[in-house]
Amino acid sequence: MFSIGQIARKTGLKIPTIRYYEQEKLVAAIGRSAGNQRRYSQAELDRLVFIKHGRDLGLSLDDIRELVKLSGEPDQSCATANRIAAEHLKSVRERISKLQALEQELDRIANNCHSKTIGECYVIESLSNHRLCKHSH
């Protein structure tokens, strides 16, 4: 059995985050020791590692909740898990595309400023006039 501090160190999660996951019922209700300390089993540690990895990948808590539920049903089809991963991948690719356009626009603005005064500064002018932008953002 592990204390909440040990769990925090082993998972890299902060104690308030662990408590939040308990409140959200992503982790089963935790038993308490005679000294009223939360005590976690290996299964709860494994579940928290699973949740943290999902969060590190950017999955929503709702998606993680569904994946946690699915992980307890090993004979079920993995179609739902695959759908969740595919939808998240699509979302990540869309964000990457938007960030790349933003990067190009900022690079263009930053590298087109050759003046020495704010009155002639291309950065200031570009921020003041959206029509100078070449990319939608």
Buried (B, 14 or more C-beta within 10 A) or exposed (E): BBEBEEBBEEBEBEEEBBBBBBEEEBBEEBEEEEEEEBBBEEEBBEBBBBBBEBBEEEBEBEBBBBBBEBEEEEEEEEEBBEEBBEEBEEEEEEEEEEEEBEEEBBEBBEEEBEEEEEEEBBBBBBEEEEEBBEEEE
